[in-house]
Amino acid sequence: MTLPVLYLRKGAERRLRAGHLWVYSNEVDTRRSPLAGFEAGSQAELRAANDKALGTVFVNPHTLICARLISRDARHGMTPQRLEQRLENALVLRGKLFQKPFYRWVFGDSDGLSGLVIDRFDDTVVIQISTAGMELLKDAIVRAVQRLIHPAAIVLKNDGKMRKVEGLDSYVEQAQGPETSLLRVEENGVRFEVDLADGQKTGWFYDHRMNRQRLQAYAPGKRVLDVFSYVGGWGVQAASAGASHVTCVDSSSSAIDAVHHNAGLNGLENVETLEGDAFEALKALCDEKEKFDIVVLDPPALIPRRRDQKAGEQAYARLNQLGLRLLDRDGLLVSASCSMHLSQEKLVDIIRGSGRKIDRFVQLLEQGHQAPDHPVIPGIPETDYIKSCFVRSLTGFF
Protein backbone atom coordinates (compact mmCIF):
# COMPACT_ATOMS: atom_id res chain seq x y z
CA MET A 1 0.00 0.00 0.00
CA THR A 2 1.13 3.58 -0.66
CA LEU A 3 1.44 5.65 2.51
CA PRO A 4 1.91 9.39 3.03
CA VAL A 5 5.42 10.40 4.12
CA LEU A 6 6.40 11.92 7.47
CA TYR A 7 9.81 13.64 7.31
CA LEU A 8 12.18 14.15 10.24
CA ARG A 9 14.43 17.11 10.84
CA LYS A 10 18.14 16.64 10.20
CA GLY A 11 19.71 14.33 12.82
CA ALA A 12 16.39 13.51 14.50
CA GLU A 13 16.66 9.86 13.49
CA ARG A 14 19.61 9.14 15.83
CA ARG A 15 17.46 7.97 18.75
CA LEU A 16 15.42 5.73 16.44
CA ARG A 17 18.57 4.19 14.99
CA ALA A 18 19.73 3.49 18.56
CA GLY A 19 16.59 1.42 19.18
CA HIS A 20 13.83 3.78 20.28
CA LEU A 21 10.41 3.69 18.59
CA TRP A 22 8.92 7.12 19.28
CA VAL A 23 8.99 10.37 17.32
CA TYR A 24 8.33 13.68 19.10
CA SER A 25 6.50 16.49 17.36
CA ASN A 26 9.52 18.82 17.54
CA GLU A 27 11.53 16.26 15.55
CA VAL A 28 9.24 16.47 12.51
CA ASP A 29 10.05 18.62 9.50
CA THR A 30 6.66 20.30 9.38
CA ARG A 31 7.59 22.28 6.28
CA ARG A 32 7.92 19.12 4.19
CA SER A 33 5.21 17.17 6.01
CA PRO A 34 2.78 19.36 8.01
CA LEU A 35 1.39 17.36 10.92
CA ALA A 36 -2.03 18.91 10.30
CA GLY A 37 -2.18 16.87 7.11
CA PHE A 38 -2.38 13.56 9.03
CA GLU A 39 -5.43 11.99 10.65
CA ALA A 40 -5.07 10.71 14.22
CA GLY A 41 -4.24 7.00 14.07
CA SER A 42 -3.25 7.00 10.41
CA GLN A 43 -0.18 5.17 9.14
CA ALA A 44 2.72 6.82 7.31
CA GLU A 45 6.15 6.10 5.92
CA LEU A 46 8.87 7.69 8.05
CA ARG A 47 11.90 9.22 6.33
CA ALA A 48 15.05 10.96 7.50
CA ALA A 49 15.96 14.44 6.26
CA ASN A 50 18.15 12.85 3.57
CA ASP A 51 15.06 10.99 2.28
CA LYS A 52 16.25 7.61 3.57
CA ALA A 53 13.35 5.36 4.60
CA LEU A 54 13.24 4.56 8.33
CA GLY A 55 10.07 2.45 8.44
CA THR A 56 6.36 2.92 9.00
CA VAL A 57 4.60 4.66 11.87
CA PHE A 58 1.27 5.34 13.49
CA VAL A 59 0.72 9.12 13.52
CA ASN A 60 -1.21 11.34 15.89
CA PRO A 61 -0.67 15.02 15.02
CA HIS A 62 -2.22 16.22 18.29
CA THR A 63 0.22 14.61 20.75
CA LEU A 64 3.80 15.21 21.90
CA ILE A 65 4.67 11.65 20.85
CA CYS A 66 3.32 12.21 17.36
CA ALA A 67 4.53 8.98 15.73
CA ARG A 68 5.23 5.43 16.89
CA LEU A 69 7.28 3.03 14.81
CA ILE A 70 5.40 -0.02 13.51
CA SER A 71 8.14 -1.54 11.39
CA ARG A 72 11.65 -0.63 10.29
CA ASP A 73 10.70 -1.83 6.82
CA ALA A 74 8.94 0.96 4.91
CA ARG A 75 7.03 -1.63 2.89
CA HIS A 76 5.21 -2.99 5.94
CA GLY A 77 2.41 -1.19 7.75
CA MET A 78 0.28 -2.63 10.54
CA THR A 79 -2.23 -5.03 9.01
CA PRO A 80 -4.54 -7.42 10.87
CA GLN A 81 -2.21 -10.24 9.79
CA ARG A 82 0.90 -8.53 11.19
CA LEU A 83 -0.98 -7.66 14.37
CA GLU A 84 -1.93 -11.31 14.89
CA GLN A 85 1.64 -12.45 14.22
CA ARG A 86 2.93 -10.16 16.94
CA LEU A 87 0.21 -11.25 19.36
CA GLU A 88 1.14 -14.87 18.69
CA ASN A 89 4.84 -14.17 19.17
CA ALA A 90 4.10 -12.52 22.53
CA LEU A 91 1.89 -15.45 23.52
CA VAL A 92 4.64 -17.98 22.75
CA LEU A 93 7.02 -16.16 25.12
CA ARG A 94 4.51 -16.12 28.00
CA GLY A 95 3.73 -19.79 27.43
CA LYS A 96 7.41 -20.60 27.94
CA LEU A 97 7.66 -18.44 31.07
CA PHE A 98 4.60 -19.47 33.07
CA GLN A 99 2.86 -22.78 33.71
CA LYS A 100 -0.56 -21.22 34.18
CA PRO A 101 -2.33 -18.62 31.99
CA PHE A 102 -2.06 -15.65 34.32
CA TYR A 103 0.25 -13.00 32.88
CA ARG A 104 0.67 -9.80 30.89
CA TRP A 105 0.27 -11.07 27.36
CA VAL A 106 1.18 -7.81 25.58
CA PHE A 107 3.37 -5.05 27.00
CA GLY A 108 3.07 -2.30 24.40
CA ASP A 109 6.29 -1.25 22.67
CA SER A 110 8.16 -4.21 24.16
CA ASP A 111 6.06 -6.55 22.03
CA GLY A 112 6.04 -4.31 18.94
CA LEU A 113 2.50 -3.15 19.71
CA SER A 114 2.80 0.43 20.96
CA GLY A 115 -0.35 1.58 22.71
CA LEU A 116 -1.66 -1.91 23.49
CA VAL A 117 -1.69 -3.80 26.79
CA ILE A 118 -3.35 -7.18 27.24
CA ASP A 119 -3.58 -9.06 30.52
CA ARG A 120 -4.71 -12.67 30.69
CA PHE A 121 -6.66 -14.09 33.60
CA ASP A 122 -7.05 -17.73 32.55
CA ASP A 123 -10.02 -17.68 30.13
CA THR A 124 -10.71 -13.96 30.62
CA VAL A 125 -8.73 -11.36 28.68
CA VAL A 126 -8.59 -7.65 29.51
CA ILE A 127 -7.48 -5.34 26.70
CA GLN A 128 -6.37 -1.76 27.21
CA ILE A 129 -5.81 0.51 24.21
CA SER A 130 -4.15 3.89 24.72
CA THR A 131 -3.33 5.23 21.23
CA ALA A 132 -5.38 6.33 18.23
CA GLY A 133 -3.58 3.92 15.91
CA MET A 134 -4.46 0.90 18.05
CA GLU A 135 -8.03 2.14 18.54
CA LEU A 136 -8.59 1.89 14.78
CA LEU A 137 -7.49 -1.76 15.01
CA LYS A 138 -9.76 -2.57 17.96
CA ASP A 139 -11.91 -5.08 16.06
CA ALA A 140 -8.84 -6.77 14.57
CA ILE A 141 -7.32 -7.09 18.06
CA VAL A 142 -10.45 -8.77 19.42
CA ARG A 143 -10.64 -11.17 16.46
CA ALA A 144 -6.97 -12.11 16.81
CA VAL A 145 -7.37 -12.81 20.55
CA GLN A 146 -10.40 -14.97 19.80
CA ARG A 147 -8.51 -17.00 17.20
CA LEU A 148 -5.37 -17.45 19.28
CA ILE A 149 -6.78 -18.59 22.66
CA HIS A 150 -10.60 -18.88 22.34
CA PRO A 151 -11.32 -17.09 25.66
CA ALA A 152 -14.64 -17.20 27.48
CA ALA A 153 -14.65 -13.42 27.95
CA ILE A 154 -12.91 -10.36 26.50
CA VAL A 155 -13.16 -6.95 28.18
CA LEU A 156 -12.05 -3.67 26.61
CA LYS A 157 -11.04 -1.58 29.63
CA ASN A 158 -10.28 1.58 27.73
CA ASP A 159 -10.38 4.13 30.53
CA GLY A 160 -6.69 4.96 31.01
CA LYS A 161 -5.32 8.51 31.32
CA MET A 162 -3.39 8.33 28.04
CA ARG A 163 -6.59 8.09 26.01
CA LYS A 164 -7.48 11.70 26.78
CA VAL A 165 -4.02 12.78 25.59
CA GLU A 166 -4.63 10.88 22.34
CA GLY A 167 -8.07 12.45 21.88
CA LEU A 168 -9.91 9.18 22.57
CA ASP A 169 -13.12 8.57 24.50
CA SER A 170 -13.03 6.63 27.76
CA TYR A 171 -15.15 3.46 27.99
CA VAL A 172 -15.35 -0.10 29.30
CA GLU A 173 -16.96 -2.61 26.96
CA GLN A 174 -17.66 -6.33 27.08
CA ALA A 175 -16.37 -7.47 23.68
CA GLN A 176 -17.17 -11.16 24.19
CA GLY A 177 -18.86 -13.42 26.69
CA PRO A 178 -21.10 -12.77 29.71
CA GLU A 179 -20.58 -9.52 31.61
CA THR A 180 -17.35 -9.75 33.60
CA SER A 181 -17.31 -8.14 37.03
CA LEU A 182 -14.73 -10.30 38.83
CA LEU A 183 -11.21 -11.28 37.76
CA ARG A 184 -9.68 -14.42 39.20
CA VAL A 185 -5.90 -14.43 39.56
CA GLU A 186 -3.40 -17.02 40.67
CA GLU A 187 0.11 -15.81 41.44
CA ASN A 188 2.93 -17.72 43.13
CA GLY A 189 0.42 -20.34 44.24
CA VAL A 190 -1.90 -17.81 45.94
CA ARG A 191 -5.44 -17.02 44.76
CA PHE A 192 -7.01 -13.58 44.40
CA GLU A 193 -10.25 -12.07 43.17
CA VAL A 194 -10.39 -8.48 41.93
CA ASP A 195 -13.41 -6.35 41.15
CA LEU A 196 -12.91 -5.23 37.55
CA ALA A 197 -14.94 -2.01 37.87
CA ASP A 198 -13.06 -0.77 40.96
CA GLY A 199 -9.73 -2.31 40.00
CA GLN A 200 -6.78 -0.18 38.96
CA LYS A 201 -5.73 -0.28 35.29
CA THR A 202 -6.51 -3.82 34.03
CA GLY A 203 -7.31 -4.98 37.58
CA TRP A 204 -4.03 -6.58 38.62
CA PHE A 205 -0.32 -5.71 38.60
CA TYR A 206 1.65 -8.68 37.29
CA ASP A 207 4.85 -6.61 37.13
CA HIS A 208 5.96 -7.31 40.74
CA ARG A 209 5.25 -11.06 40.51
CA MET A 210 8.89 -12.16 40.95
CA ASN A 211 9.52 -9.66 43.76
CA ARG A 212 6.47 -10.92 45.66
CA GLN A 213 7.83 -14.42 45.20
CA ARG A 214 11.15 -13.28 46.70
CA LEU A 215 9.29 -11.93 49.72
CA GLN A 216 7.82 -15.36 50.44
CA ALA A 217 11.28 -16.67 51.35
CA TYR A 218 11.67 -14.00 54.07
CA ALA A 219 8.10 -14.12 55.42
CA PRO A 220 7.80 -17.29 57.59
CA GLY A 221 7.25 -16.39 61.24
CA LYS A 222 7.53 -12.63 60.60
CA ARG A 223 5.26 -9.70 61.38
CA VAL A 224 4.66 -7.92 58.06
CA LEU A 225 3.40 -4.44 57.18
CA ASP A 226 2.18 -4.04 53.56
CA VAL A 227 1.79 -0.35 52.67
CA PHE A 228 -0.20 0.75 49.59
CA SER A 229 -1.52 -2.82 49.69
CA TYR A 230 -4.24 -2.49 47.03
CA VAL A 231 -5.97 -5.92 47.15
CA GLY A 232 -3.18 -7.58 49.15
CA GLY A 233 -0.75 -8.76 46.48
CA TRP A 234 2.26 -8.55 48.79
CA GLY A 235 0.62 -9.03 52.18
CA VAL A 236 -1.64 -11.99 51.38
CA GLN A 237 1.24 -13.77 49.66
CA ALA A 238 3.44 -13.15 52.73
CA ALA A 239 0.71 -14.55 54.99
CA SER A 240 0.30 -17.56 52.72
CA ALA A 241 4.06 -18.15 52.96
CA GLY A 242 3.88 -18.37 56.75
CA ALA A 243 4.07 -14.82 58.13
CA SER A 244 2.84 -14.77 61.74
CA HIS A 245 0.80 -11.60 61.19
CA VAL A 246 0.17 -9.18 58.32
CA THR A 247 -1.17 -5.63 58.37
CA CYS A 248 -2.26 -4.11 55.04
CA VAL A 249 -2.60 -0.33 54.62
CA ASP A 250 -4.56 1.34 51.81
CA SER A 251 -6.63 4.50 51.36
CA SER A 252 -9.37 2.73 49.35
CA SER A 253 -12.23 1.10 51.27
CA SER A 254 -12.95 -1.25 48.36
CA ALA A 255 -9.28 -2.33 48.31
CA ILE A 256 -9.43 -2.97 52.06
CA ASP A 257 -12.54 -5.12 51.58
CA ALA A 258 -10.72 -7.02 48.84
CA VAL A 259 -7.78 -7.73 51.16
CA HIS A 260 -10.11 -9.44 53.65
CA HIS A 261 -11.84 -11.32 50.84
CA ASN A 262 -8.56 -12.55 49.37
CA ALA A 263 -7.21 -13.56 52.75
CA GLY A 264 -10.36 -15.63 53.24
CA LEU A 265 -9.99 -17.21 49.80
CA ASN A 266 -6.69 -18.65 50.96
CA GLY A 267 -7.90 -19.67 54.43
CA LEU A 268 -5.84 -17.00 56.18
CA GLU A 269 -6.96 -15.53 59.49
CA ASN A 270 -3.86 -13.50 60.38
CA VAL A 271 -4.38 -10.53 58.03
CA GLU A 272 -5.70 -7.22 59.37
CA THR A 273 -6.12 -3.85 57.63
CA LEU A 274 -5.74 -0.12 58.19
CA GLU A 275 -7.68 2.24 55.95
CA GLY A 276 -6.17 5.67 55.38
CA ASP A 277 -3.44 7.77 53.82
CA ALA A 278 -0.21 5.78 53.82
CA PHE A 279 2.03 8.57 55.12
CA GLU A 280 -0.39 9.41 57.92
CA ALA A 281 -0.83 5.75 58.83
CA LEU A 282 2.93 5.20 58.95
CA LYS A 283 3.43 8.27 61.15
CA ALA A 284 0.67 7.11 63.50
CA LEU A 285 2.26 3.65 63.76
CA CYS A 286 5.60 5.30 64.57
CA ASP A 287 3.95 7.45 67.26
CA GLU A 288 2.42 4.30 68.72
CA LYS A 289 5.91 2.72 68.73
CA GLU A 290 4.72 -0.24 66.65
CA LYS A 291 7.43 -2.52 65.24
CA PHE A 292 7.46 -5.01 62.36
CA ASP A 293 9.93 -7.57 61.06
CA ILE A 294 9.20 -6.69 57.43
CA VAL A 295 7.86 -3.46 55.91
CA VAL A 296 6.81 -3.44 52.26
CA LEU A 297 6.51 -0.06 50.48
CA ASP A 298 4.97 -0.30 47.01
CA PRO A 299 3.51 3.15 46.26
CA PRO A 300 1.96 4.35 43.02
CA ALA A 301 4.29 6.38 40.81
CA LEU A 302 5.37 9.31 42.99
CA ILE A 303 7.15 10.88 39.99
CA PRO A 304 4.49 10.74 37.25
CA ARG A 305 6.23 13.40 35.12
CA ARG A 306 9.81 14.59 34.89
CA ARG A 307 8.83 17.96 36.31
CA ASP A 308 7.74 16.12 39.49
CA GLN A 309 11.26 14.74 40.04
CA LYS A 310 12.31 16.78 43.07
CA ALA A 311 9.01 16.53 44.95
CA GLY A 312 8.74 12.84 44.12
CA GLU A 313 12.24 12.02 45.36
CA GLN A 314 11.46 13.85 48.60
CA ALA A 315 8.28 11.78 48.97
CA TYR A 316 10.23 8.54 48.44
CA ALA A 317 12.73 9.70 51.09
CA ARG A 318 9.99 10.44 53.65
CA LEU A 319 8.35 7.11 52.90
CA ASN A 320 11.55 5.11 53.33
CA GLN A 321 12.48 6.91 56.55
CA LEU A 322 9.08 6.08 58.02
CA GLY A 323 9.37 2.47 56.86
CA LEU A 324 12.80 2.06 58.41
CA ARG A 325 11.61 3.59 61.70
CA LEU A 326 8.95 0.88 61.96
CA LEU A 327 11.38 -2.02 61.63
CA ASP A 328 12.50 -4.02 64.60
CA ARG A 329 16.22 -4.09 65.39
CA ASP A 330 17.01 -6.61 62.63
CA GLY A 331 14.29 -6.03 60.07
CA LEU A 332 13.72 -6.15 56.32
CA LEU A 333 12.59 -3.19 54.23
CA VAL A 334 11.18 -3.99 50.79
CA SER A 335 11.22 -0.66 48.98
CA ALA A 336 9.60 -0.68 45.53
CA SER A 337 8.98 1.92 42.84
CA CYS A 338 7.06 1.99 39.57
CA SER A 339 8.19 5.53 38.70
CA MET A 340 9.85 5.44 35.30
CA HIS A 341 11.76 8.63 36.17
CA LEU A 342 13.35 7.11 39.30
CA SER A 343 16.37 4.96 38.48
CA GLN A 344 17.36 1.89 40.46
CA GLU A 345 20.55 3.69 41.46
CA LYS A 346 18.61 6.70 42.75
CA LEU A 347 16.26 4.49 44.77
CA VAL A 348 19.27 2.81 46.40
CA ASP A 349 20.73 6.26 47.13
CA ILE A 350 17.44 7.38 48.71
CA ILE A 351 17.45 4.29 50.94
CA ARG A 352 21.10 4.94 51.86
CA GLY A 353 20.29 8.55 52.77
CA SER A 354 17.20 7.48 54.72
CA GLY A 355 19.28 5.04 56.74
CA ARG A 356 21.85 7.69 57.58
CA LYS A 357 19.13 10.21 58.43
CA ILE A 358 17.70 8.02 61.19
CA ASP A 359 20.96 6.27 62.12
CA ARG A 360 20.25 2.82 60.74
CA PHE A 361 22.90 0.50 59.30
CA VAL A 362 21.42 -0.84 56.05
CA GLN A 363 22.55 -3.77 53.92
CA LEU A 364 21.24 -4.20 50.37
CA LEU A 365 20.47 -7.91 50.09
CA GLU A 366 18.67 -8.16 46.74
CA GLN A 367 17.47 -5.95 43.92
CA GLY A 368 14.35 -6.89 41.99
CA HIS A 369 13.08 -6.02 38.55
CA GLN A 370 9.84 -6.30 36.60
CA ALA A 371 8.66 -9.79 35.70
CA PRO A 372 9.67 -11.19 32.27
CA ASP A 373 6.16 -10.75 30.89
CA HIS A 374 7.10 -7.04 30.99
CA PRO A 375 10.22 -7.27 28.80
CA VAL A 376 12.55 -4.28 28.57
CA ILE A 377 13.67 -2.92 25.20
CA PRO A 378 17.25 -1.66 25.79
CA GLY A 379 16.75 1.28 23.42
CA ILE A 380 13.56 2.41 25.19
CA PRO A 381 14.28 3.46 28.80
CA GLU A 382 10.54 3.99 29.34
CA THR A 383 9.98 0.20 29.23
CA ASP A 384 12.25 -0.26 32.28
CA TYR A 385 10.22 1.07 35.18
CA ILE A 386 9.87 -1.45 38.03
CA LYS A 387 12.50 -1.73 40.72
CA SER A 388 12.66 -3.10 44.24
CA CYS A 389 15.27 -3.25 46.98
CA PHE A 390 15.36 -5.82 49.78
CA VAL A 391 17.24 -4.07 52.56
CA ARG A 392 18.28 -5.36 55.97
CA SER A 393 18.12 -2.67 58.65
CA LEU A 394 20.14 -2.94 61.85
CA THR A 395 19.74 -0.68 64.88
CA GLY A 396 22.71 0.03 67.16
CA PHE A 397 25.04 -2.06 65.00
CA PHE A 398 27.66 0.68 64.44
N, C-alpha and C positions, 0 to 999 in steps of 0.2 A: 504494500500500500504506500501511496505517496503522502508524506507528512509535511506540515509546515516546518520551517527552520527557526530555531532559537539560537541566536549568536551570543557568545560570551565576549566580554572585554579582553583585551590583551593580557595574558598571564593568568587569567581567572581560572584556567583549567588545572592549575598545579595541584590543588587539593583533591580534585577528582582523579587525577592520574595517580595520586598517592593512595587512593582507595576509598575516598569518601563518595557519597552518592547524592549529596544535596547541592543545589544551586541557590544562592541568595540573590534577591532582586537587584542589589547594587553591583552584581557581577555580570549582569546582562547588558549587552550593547543594545540599548533601546532605540538607537537611531536606525540600526539595520533591522531590528526585530522588535517593534513596540509591543510591550506586554499587553497593552489594551487590545491588541489584535487577537488574543488567545482567549478561548472559553475556559472557565474553571473546570479542571478535570480532563481537558483535552490532551492528546499525545502529540509530541513534536520530535523532530530530529535535532539533536544538540550538536553545535559546531563551535570550534575554537575560532579566535579572531583570524587565524590564517586559513580558515575554511576547512580545516581538517575535521572529519566526522568523529564525534566522541561517543555517540550512542543515541538512544531514544529516552525520552523523559515524559512523565506526567507534568502538566503545567497548571499552576493556579496563579493568575496575575495579581491577585488581591492579597497575597501573603508574603511574609519576609522570606520564607523558604518557598521560592516561586517555582522550582522544578525539582523533581526527584527522579533519579536515574532508574530506568526499567531494565535496560540492556546496554552493554558496551558495543553492541553490534547495531549500527544504524539501520540495518535491514529488518530488525526485529522489534516490533512494538509489543504491547501486552494484549494478547488474545486470550479467549477462554481456554484454549488448548495449553498455552504457555502458563497461564495461571494454575491450571490443574496439575501440570508437571511440577511446578514449584511446591504446591501443596503436598503432592505425593512425596517429593524429595524430603520435605520437612517431616512428614509422617514416618518415613523410613528411619530417620535419625531417632525420633522419639521412641519408636518401637524397639530399637537397639538399646536405648538407655534405661527404659523402665518396663518392669514386668506387667504392670497393670495400667489401664488406659486413663490415668489421671495426670495431666501435664499441660504445659503451654505448647500447643501444636504449632502455632505460627507466632514469631516474634519480630514482626515488621521488617525493617531493613535487613536484619540478620538472616532472614530467610528469603531475601530478594523480593519482599512484598511490602514495600513502604506504605505505612498507613493502615496496615491490617494486623490485628491481633486475634488469635483464636485459642480459646482454652477448652480442653476436653475434660468432661466429668463422666467417664464411662460412656453411656449411650446418649448423653446430653452434650451438645456443643454450644458454646457461647461465642458469638462473633462480635467484634468491636471494630468498626470502621471509622477512621479519623481524617481521611483526606478525600477531596473531591474526585480524584482519579479512581480510587477504590470504590467510592459510592456508585459511580457509573457502572461498576462491575458487580454490584451487589447480587443480582440474580445469578450471574455466572459463578460467584463464590458459593452460594447456597447449593447450586446444582453439583458443583465439584465435590463439596463435602458429602452430599448425598451419595454420589457414585463411589467415593473412596471408602467410606466407613458405614454407610446405611444406618445413621443414628435414629433413635426413637424421637428425639426432639432437637430442634435448632432454634436458638434465640438470638435475635439481633439486638444487642444492648448498645445502641448507638446514642449514648448520652454523655460522652466524655467532653472535657473542656476544649479540646483541640477542634472539635467540630464547629464551634462558633467562630474560631479563627479562620477556618476554611470556608466559612459562609454556608454551613450545612445546618439543617434542622436537627433538633434533638428528639429522639424517639426510642422506644423499646417495642419490639415486634416479635411475635411468635411466628417464625418462618416455616416451621414444620412441627407436627405432633401436638398433643394436648398441652394446654397452658401450663407453663413451668413456673412454679413459685419457689421450689426448694431445690438446691443443688447438693448432691451427696458427693463427698470427697473422702478419699482414703490417702493418707500420707504417712510414710514411715510406720505403717502398721496401725495407725490410729484413725478412727472414723470421725467425720464432722458432717454437719448439715448447716447450710448457709441460706438465708432468705435472699433470693435473687433481687427483689425489689429494693430492699434496704442495704444490700451488699455493696461494698466499694468496688469500683471498676467492673471486672467480670464476675465478682463475687468472692474470689479467693486469690491469694498471693502465692503462687508456686515458686517464686524466685528465691525465697529463703529456705527451701526444702532441705538442702544439704546442711545448712547451718543449724536448723532445728534438729536434724539427725545428730549432729555433733553434740548438741546440748544434752541429748539423752544419755550420753556416756558419763556426764558429770552429775546428773540429777539424782541418782539413787540416795535416799536418806536425807536429802537436802531440803531446806526451806527456801522456796523460790518466789521471787516477785517478778511478775510479767507486766511491764508498763507499755501503754499503747497496745493493749492485748487484742483489740478487735474481737474476733470470735474465739480466741484462745489457742491460736496456732502454736505458739511457743509453750504457754503454760499447761495446756491440756496434754501436750506431748511429754512435757517434763513429768507431770503427774503419772501418766501412763508408764513412764520409764522407772517409776519408783520413788519420786520425790515425796518427802514426808508431808509437806504442805505447800500449797500454791495459792498465791494471791494475785488476781488479775485486775489491772486498773485500766479503765477506759471512760471516755466522756459520753459515750453513746449508750442510752438505756437499752436499745435493741441489741447492741453488741454484748452488753452485760448479760442480758437474757440468753443470748446464744451461747455464751461461755458455760452457763449452768446447764443448758440443754446438751451441749457437746460433752461436758463432763459426765452427765448421766448416760449418754450413748455408750460411753466406754466403761461404765460401772464404777466411776470415780466419785468418792465422797469427801475428798480432801482438798477441794478447790473452792475458794471463796472469792468475792469480788468487791471492788471499790469503784463507785461511779463518780467521776469528776475530772476536772482538769489535771493532767498528769503532773505538771510542775507544782501545783498547789497540793496535790495528794502526796507527792514525794516530800515536800517541805513539812507537811503535817506529820508524816511518818517519822521524819528526822526529829521533829519537836517532841514526839512521843517516845523517842529513843528506841524505836523498833530496829531490829537487826535481821538480816537474811543471809543465807549462805550463797545464794545466787541472785543477782539482779539482772534482768534482761531489759534493755532499752532499744525498742524498735519503732522510732517515731516516723510519722509521715515526712515527706521531704521538707526540711526546714530551710532549704535554699532553693526555692522553686525557680528563681531567675538569677542570672549572674549579678544583677544589681542588688540582690538580697544577700550577697556573700558575707559581708561583715556582720550584719545582724544575725544571720543564720549560724555562723561560726560561734558567735557569742551564746546563742541558744544551745548549741551542742555542748559548749563548755559548761554552762549552768547545769544542764541535764546530767552530764557525766560526773560533775562534782557531787550532785545530790545522790546519784546512784552509788558512788564510792562511799559516801558517808553512811549509807544504809547497810553496807556489808559488815559482816562479822570480822573478827581479826584476820582470819585466813579465808577470804571469800572470792567469788568469781563474778566479774562484771562481763556481761555480753553486751557490747556496744555496737549497734548496727546503724546503717544509714542507707537510704535509697536516693539521696540527693546526688544527681549527676555532677553537680558543680563542686562536690566535696570529694577530694581524692582520698585514696586509702592512706597515703602518707600524711595528709593533713588530719585525718581522723586519729591516727596514731599519735600525732603531735598534740592534738587536743586532749587525748587521754593522758599523755605524759604531763602536760601542763596542769591538768585537773588533779593528778596525783600529787604533784609538787605543791599545788595551792593548799591542799588540805593535809599535807604531810603523810602521804601514803606511799609505800614502796610498791611499785607495780611491775609485774612481769608479763610480757606479751607471750601467751602460750600458743595461740593459733590465730590465723587470719582466714576468714571465709569469704566466699565469692558468690555470685549468683549461680543457680543451678544450670546444668548444661542444656536444658530446654530453653534457656535464654542466652544463646551463644553470642559472643562478642566478635564484632568485626574490627580487626586491628586498626583499620583506617578510619573508623567512625567512633571517636571517643564517647559519643552519646549513648552507644549501646552497652557501655561498661559503667554500670551505675550502682550495683549492690556491693556493699562491703560489710564485714563484721569483724570484730576483734574480741577474742576470748582472753581476758586479762585477770591474772591473779593479783589480789590486793592484800598487802600485809601491813598491819598496824604495829608500830613500835619495833620494827625489825631493824632499822638503822638508827 
